[in-house]
Amino acid sequence: MKIFYDPKNQKVRVKIETPEDLIHLKRFITQNSFVTAETMRSKEIIRGGEKIKVGKEKMRITVEVEKIEVKENSLKVLGKIIEATREVSGYHSLELKPGVTAEIRKHWKKWEIEKLKKLAKPVEKVLACVMDERETWIYIIGDRIEEKARIHSPASKFSDTSLKTKYFSEIFETIKNWEGKIVIAGPGFAKEDFFNYLKEKGFDMKRVFIDSVSHTGISGVNELLKRRTLDKIIKETRISEEVETIEKFFEEIAKNGLVVYGEEEVKKALELGALEKLLISIKLMEKYKEIIDKAEEMKTEIMLISDSHPSGEKFYHFCGIGGFLRYRIE
């Protein structure tokens, strides 16, 4: 997404570019905020003393948000009409989807703006083939993890050259149109064999990387993230930063280090001014809104943890809220 922040008028103008943008944007459009966008609305005329609908016209409407519904590749924002390019009243539903530019007006918190700016930075996506001799999982990794395909080997024994070639051919057909960087990872020798297969096919090997992990599937992807393998391939991945932070958090817990977790412990640390960095699962933003506001007031660093990767899910189910301390508290 692309954003422009107008602090004087407390407005954020956002251009929605991908379905992933909608997932993030939903977190920041709250009840009683004001959303403006172009929309289609029924045109009415008075005939014989009655209102008659005569098609639809494009209008720019501002609504005071009362309800948000997630639809396929869009957000429906329902609210009372506050402003419009012509005189209309009542309620209207704005459809936010890729390609739409919208304005959101509310009392923006500093951490919300910082999070949106991070989300607005383009993230180079990597295609990950996590494989062994029996199966290959293909993922697209950017600011979230998306499973693209799962391919089974037809060979009961990997020594069967013709069936191995058939297996590699199916993987190749799935990834051949990917224009970005590719990492091939997994246990055993299948990854090296497939790497060599790509060479023989004349693939552009400058953008193909290879690494060893102990597991396949999403566990293998998590290994790549923990070891920051992807950061060696691309300059920045937000997921890698979150995974590294969560792993450090659990390491500190294991050694009784400078961390707290759970609502009461976090509140206590905040009140004492001892909380250096607040971690909150993005699923719990609304629940812990007051704590987030207090942390901003105390100039505490705030990190929202996505649930789109295993480390984020682990954090959510463990506590969902925690943080790093400046010093130990009793």
C-alpha positions in Angstrom: 0.0 0.0 0.0 1.0 3.6 -0.4 0.2 6.1 2.4 0.3 9.9 3.0 -0.1 11.2 6.5 -1.5 14.7 7.2 -0.9 15.2 10.9 -2.6 18.7 10.9 -5.9 17.2 9.9 -5.3 13.7 11.4 -5.9 12.1 8.0 -4.2 9.1 6.4 -4.7 8.7 2.6 -4.0 5.2 1.6 -3.8 3.6 -1.9 -4.7 -0.1 -1.6 -2.6 -2.3 -3.8 -3.0 -5.9 -2.7 -5.4 -8.1 -0.8 -2.8 -8.2 2.0 -3.2 -4.5 2.4 -6.9 -5.0 3.4 -5.9 -7.4 6.1 -3.6 -4.8 7.7 -5.9 -1.9 7.1 -8.8 -3.5 8.9 -6.8 -3.2 12.1 -6.7 0.5 11.9 -10.3 1.4 10.8 -12.1 1.6 14.1 -15.7 2.5 15.0 -16.3 6.2 15.0 -13.4 6.9 12.6 -14.3 8.6 9.3 -13.6 7.0 6.0 -13.8 8.7 2.6 -13.7 7.1 -0.8 -15.3 7.2 -4.3 -18.3 4.9 -4.5 -21.4 4.2 -6.6 -24.8 5.2 -5.1 -28.3 5.0 -6.4 -29.6 8.2 -8.1 -33.1 9.2 -7.2 -35.6 11.6 -8.7 -39.0 12.7 -7.6 -41.8 11.7 -9.9 -45.5 12.0 -9.0 -44.5 12.8 -5.4 -42.5 9.5 -5.1 -38.8 8.8 -5.0 -37.7 6.7 -8.0 -34.3 5.1 -8.5 -32.8 5.8 -11.9 -29.5 4.0 -12.0 -26.3 4.8 -10.1 -23.7 7.6 -10.1 -20.2 7.9 -8.9 -19.8 10.0 -5.8 -17.3 10.8 -3.1 -18.7 9.9 0.3 -17.5 10.1 3.9 -19.0 7.8 6.5 -18.7 7.6 10.2 -17.8 3.9 10.7 -20.1 1.7 12.5 -19.3 -1.7 11.1 -16.6 -3.4 9.0 -17.2 -6.6 7.1 -14.4 -8.7 5.4 -15.4 -9.8 2.0 -13.4 -11.7 -0.7 -10.7 -9.2 -1.7 -12.5 -6.2 -0.2 -13.6 -4.5 3.0 -17.1 -3.3 3.4 -17.2 -0.2 5.6 -20.7 0.7 6.7 -21.6 3.9 8.4 -23.7 7.1 8.5 -23.1 9.5 5.7 -21.3 12.7 7.0 -20.2 14.3 3.7 -20.9 13.8 0.0 -20.3 15.4 -3.3 -24.1 16.0 -3.5 -26.8 16.2 -0.9 -27.6 12.7 0.4 -28.4 11.3 3.8 -28.7 8.0 5.5 -26.3 5.1 5.5 -23.8 3.8 2.9 -21.4 1.0 2.5 -18.0 1.8 1.0 -16.1 -1.0 -0.7 -12.4 -0.8 -0.2 -10.4 -3.1 -2.5 -7.1 -3.1 -4.5 -7.0 0.0 -6.7 -9.1 2.1 -4.4 -7.7 5.2 -2.7 -9.3 6.1 0.7 -8.9 8.6 3.5 -9.1 7.6 7.1 -9.6 10.4 9.7 -9.4 9.7 13.4 -7.1 10.5 16.3 -4.0 8.6 15.0 -1.6 7.2 17.5 2.1 7.6 16.8 2.6 3.8 16.8 -0.2 3.3 14.3 1.4 5.7 11.9 4.8 4.1 12.3 3.2 0.6 11.7 1.5 1.8 8.6 4.7 3.4 7.3 6.5 0.0 7.8 3.6 -1.8 6.0 3.8 0.7 3.2 7.4 -0.1 2.5 7.7 -2.4 -0.5 8.8 -5.9 0.6 10.5 -8.1 -1.9 8.9 -11.5 -1.9 10.8 -14.7 -2.0 9.6 -18.0 -3.3 10.7 -20.9 -1.0 10.8 -24.5 -2.1 11.1 -26.6 1.0 11.6 -30.2 -0.1 12.7 -33.7 0.4 12.6 -36.8 -1.8 8.9 -37.3 -1.2 7.2 -33.9 -1.2 7.8 -30.2 -1.9 6.1 -27.3 -0.3 6.2 -24.0 -2.1 5.6 -20.8 -0.2 5.6 -17.1 -1.1 7.2 -15.1 1.7 6.9 -11.4 2.1 5.1 -9.6 4.9 3.2 -12.8 5.4 3.6 -16.5 4.4 1.3 -17.9 1.7 1.3 -21.6 0.6 1.4 -21.6 -3.2 1.5 -25.4 -3.9 2.3 -28.8 -2.5 3.8 -31.4 -4.9 4.1 -35.1 -4.2 6.9 -37.3 -5.7 5.6 -40.2 -7.8 8.7 -42.2 -7.0 8.8 -44.7 -4.2 12.5 -44.8 -4.6 14.5 -41.7 -5.5 16.9 -43.8 -7.5 14.2 -44.1 -10.2 15.6 -41.5 -12.6 12.5 -41.1 -14.8 10.1 -40.6 -11.9 12.6 -38.2 -10.2 12.7 -36.2 -13.4 8.9 -36.2 -13.5 8.8 -34.9 -9.9 11.3 -32.1 -10.6 9.5 -31.2 -13.8 6.2 -30.6 -11.9 8.0 -28.4 -9.4 9.7 -26.5 -12.3 6.4 -25.9 -14.1 5.0 -24.4 -10.8 7.9 -22.0 -10.3 9.2 -21.2 -13.8 7.3 -17.9 -14.1 8.4 -16.5 -10.8 10.4 -13.4 -11.5 11.9 -12.9 -8.0 14.4 -14.7 -5.9 14.1 -18.4 -5.0 15.4 -20.3 -2.0 15.6 -24.1 -2.2 15.9 -25.7 1.2 15.4 -29.0 3.0 17.0 -32.0 4.6 18.9 -34.6 2.5 20.1 -34.3 -1.1 16.9 -33.6 -3.0 17.5 -29.9 -2.9 21.0 -30.2 -4.5 19.6 -32.5 -7.2 16.8 -30.0 -8.0 19.3 -27.1 -7.9 21.3 -29.0 -10.6 18.1 -29.8 -12.5 17.4 -26.0 -12.8 20.9 -25.4 -14.1 20.4 -28.0 -16.8 17.1 -26.3 -17.7 19.0 -23.0 -18.3 17.3 -21.3 -15.4 18.6 -17.9 -14.2 20.7 -19.3 -11.3 21.8 -15.8 -10.1 18.5 -15.5 -8.3 18.4 -19.1 -6.9 19.8 -19.8 -3.4 20.2 -23.1 -1.5 20.2 -23.9 2.2 19.8 -26.9 4.5 17.0 -27.1 7.1 16.1 -30.1 9.3 12.4 -30.1 8.4 10.1 -29.6 5.4 6.8 -27.7 5.2 6.1 -24.7 7.4 8.6 -25.9 10.0 11.3 -25.7 7.4 10.2 -22.1 6.6 10.4 -21.2 10.2 13.9 -22.5 10.4 14.8 -20.2 7.5 13.2 -17.3 9.3 14.9 -18.0 12.6 18.3 -18.2 11.0 17.6 -15.0 9.0 18.5 -16.9 5.8 16.0 -14.7 3.9 17.7 -11.6 5.2 20.9 -12.7 3.4 18.8 -12.9 0.2 16.8 -9.7 0.5 17.5 -6.5 2.3 14.5 -6.6 4.7 11.7 -8.9 5.7 9.3 -7.8 8.4 8.6 -11.4 9.3 12.2 -12.1 10.0 12.4 -9.1 12.4 9.3 -10.4 14.3 10.6 -14.0 14.4 14.0 -12.8 15.8 12.3 -10.7 18.4 10.0 -13.5 19.6 12.8 -16.1 19.7 14.8 -13.6 21.9 11.7 -13.1 24.1 11.4 -16.9 24.8 15.1 -17.2 25.3 14.9 -14.5 28.0 12.0 -16.3 29.7 14.0 -19.6 29.7 16.9 -17.9 31.6 14.6 -15.7 33.8 15.9 -12.6 32.0 14.6 -9.1 31.5 11.2 -9.9 30.1 7.6 -9.8 31.4 4.5 -11.5 30.0 0.7 -11.4 30.7 -1.5 -8.4 31.2 -0.9 -7.7 34.9 2.9 -8.0 34.6 3.0 -5.7 31.6 0.8 -3.1 33.3 3.1 -3.2 36.3 6.2 -2.7 34.3 4.6 0.2 32.4 3.6 1.9 35.6 7.1 1.7 36.9 8.6 3.0 33.7 10.6 -0.2 33.3 9.1 -1.5 30.0 11.5 -0.8 27.1 9.6 -2.6 24.4 6.0 -3.8 24.3 5.0 -6.8 22.3 1.3 -7.4 21.4 -0.2 -9.9 19.1 -2.0 -8.1 16.3 -5.1 -10.2 17.1 -5.3 -8.5 20.5 -5.0 -4.9 19.5 -8.5 -4.0 20.5 -8.4 -5.9 23.8 -5.2 -4.1 24.9 -5.9 -0.7 23.4 -5.5 1.1 26.8 -2.1 -0.6 27.4 -1.0 0.4 23.9 -2.1 4.0 24.5 -0.3 4.0 27.9 2.9 2.6 26.2 2.8 5.4 23.6 2.4 8.0 26.3 5.4 6.5 28.1 7.4 6.6 24.8 7.8 2.8 25.0 8.6 1.1 21.7 5.7 -0.9 20.4 5.8 -4.0 18.2 2.7 -5.6 16.8 3.3 -9.4 16.2 1.6 -10.9 13.2 -0.1 -14.2 13.3 0.9 -15.2 9.8 4.0 -17.2 10.9 4.6 -20.0 13.4 6.5 -17.8 15.9 3.7 -15.2 15.9 1.1 -18.0 16.5 3.2 -19.4 19.3 3.4 -15.9 21.0 -0.4 -15.4 20.6 -1.2 -18.8 22.3 1.4 -18.4 25.0 0.4 -14.9 26.2 -0.3 -12.5 23.4 1.2 -9.7 25.4 4.7 -9.2 26.8 7.8 -7.1 26.6 11.4 -6.4 27.3 12.5 -4.6 30.5 15.0 -1.8 31.0 15.9 -3.3 34.4 14.6 -6.1 36.7 11.6 -5.4 38.8 10.2 -7.2 41.8 
